[in-house]
């Protein structure tokens, strides 16, 4: 079963200022690569690029961030289209999420993911059949 990965997990894997979270994010990423179960969206890749090149201290060079994204394209990123937008608006209204979080949930649903790996939403919440799993509270590999 594929697992949708939110931006924060990708960023923590590169964030040396948070060594405990960095280590756990690395463990999750390694597991998802080995099991070929990682999924994400173009939105997540865009957010990752902006965060690691402009907000993270120390950040990545544009070349490093682009190389990461070129690797992550293997995870078949969900494109944000009219169907995803409609689903996101519905999720936003029903669950009271921010529009950006609702887009992530809609993309996770579109990718056929039963789980969304993120620390930004309530751990254990079921959002339209996509269950939120906090990567720092959920044992690596327990949802795959």
C-alpha positions in Angstrom: 0.0 0.0 0.0 1.5 3.4 -1.0 2.2 6.0 1.6 1.8 9.7 0.8 4.7 11.8 2.1 4.1 15.4 3.1 6.7 18.2 2.6 7.7 18.3 6.3 9.1 14.7 6.2 11.2 15.5 3.2 12.5 18.8 4.8 13.3 17.1 8.1 15.4 14.5 6.2 17.6 17.5 5.2 17.4 19.6 8.4 20.5 19.2 10.5 19.2 21.6 13.1 16.7 18.9 14.2 18.9 15.8 14.6 16.3 13.5 16.1 13.7 14.3 13.6 16.3 14.2 10.8 17.2 10.6 11.8 13.6 9.5 11.9 12.8 11.1 8.6 15.8 9.4 7.1 14.6 6.1 8.4 11.2 6.6 6.9 12.6 7.7 3.6 14.9 4.7 3.4 12.0 2.4 4.2 9.8 4.0 1.5 12.5 3.8 -1.1 13.2 0.1 -0.3 9.6 -0.9 -0.4 8.8 1.4 -3.3 5.7 2.7 -1.5 6.4 6.4 -1.3 4.1 8.8 -3.1 3.8 12.6 -3.2 2.5 15.4 -5.4 4.0 18.2 -7.5 2.8 20.6 -4.8 4.9 18.8 -2.2 7.9 19.0 -4.5 7.4 22.7 -5.0 7.1 23.3 -1.3 10.2 21.2 -0.6 12.2 23.2 -3.1 11.2 26.6 -1.8 11.8 25.5 1.9 15.2 23.8 1.5 16.6 26.5 -0.8 15.2 29.6 0.9 14.1 28.9 4.5 16.2 26.0 5.8 19.4 27.1 7.6 21.7 25.8 6.5 19.9 25.3 3.3 20.6 23.3 0.1 21.9 24.8 -3.1 19.4 24.9 -6.0 21.4 22.1 -7.6 21.1 19.9 -4.6 17.4 20.5 -4.2 16.8 19.9 -7.9 18.8 16.6 -7.7 16.5 15.5 -4.8 13.4 16.4 -6.8 14.7 14.6 -9.9 15.1 11.4 -7.7 11.6 11.9 -6.1 10.0 12.0 -9.5 10.3 8.2 -9.4 7.5 8.3 -6.8 5.1 9.4 -9.6 4.0 12.8 -8.3 0.3 13.6 -8.5 -0.5 16.5 -10.7 -2.9 19.1 -9.3 -5.7 19.2 -11.8 -9.4 20.2 -11.7 -10.5 16.9 -10.0 -7.9 17.4 -7.3 -9.0 21.0 -6.8 -12.7 19.9 -6.4 -11.7 17.2 -4.0 -9.6 19.6 -2.0 -12.3 22.2 -1.7 -14.7 19.5 -0.4 -12.1 18.3 2.1 -11.3 21.8 3.2 -15.0 22.5 3.9 -15.8 19.2 5.6 -12.7 18.9 7.8 -11.8 22.6 8.4 -8.3 22.1 6.9 -6.2 24.8 5.2 -6.5 24.8 1.5 -2.9 23.6 1.2 -3.4 20.7 3.6 -6.6 19.8 1.8 -4.7 19.7 -1.5 -2.2 17.2 0.1 -5.1 15.0 1.4 -6.8 15.1 -2.0 -3.6 14.1 -3.8 -3.0 11.3 -1.3 -6.5 10.0 -2.0 -5.9 10.3 -5.8 -2.6 8.3 -5.4 -4.5 5.5 -3.7 -2.7 6.0 -0.4 -4.3 4.8 2.9 -1.8 6.8 4.9 -0.5 10.3 4.9 2.9 10.7 6.6 2.9 14.2 8.2 3.3 16.0 11.5 1.1 18.9 10.3 -2.3 17.2 10.8 -3.8 15.3 13.8 -2.2 11.9 14.2 -4.8 9.1 13.6 -7.3 11.4 11.9 -9.2 9.7 9.1 -9.7 12.2 6.2 -11.8 10.6 3.5 -10.2 7.2 3.9 -6.6 8.6 4.2 -5.3 8.1 7.8 -2.8 10.6 9.2 0.4 9.1 10.6 2.8 11.3 12.4 6.3 10.0 11.3 7.7 10.8 14.8 5.0 8.8 16.6 4.6 6.0 14.2 7.2 3.2 14.1 9.0 3.0 10.7 7.4 0.5 8.5 4.4 -0.2 10.7 1.9 1.2 8.2 3.3 -0.4 5.0 
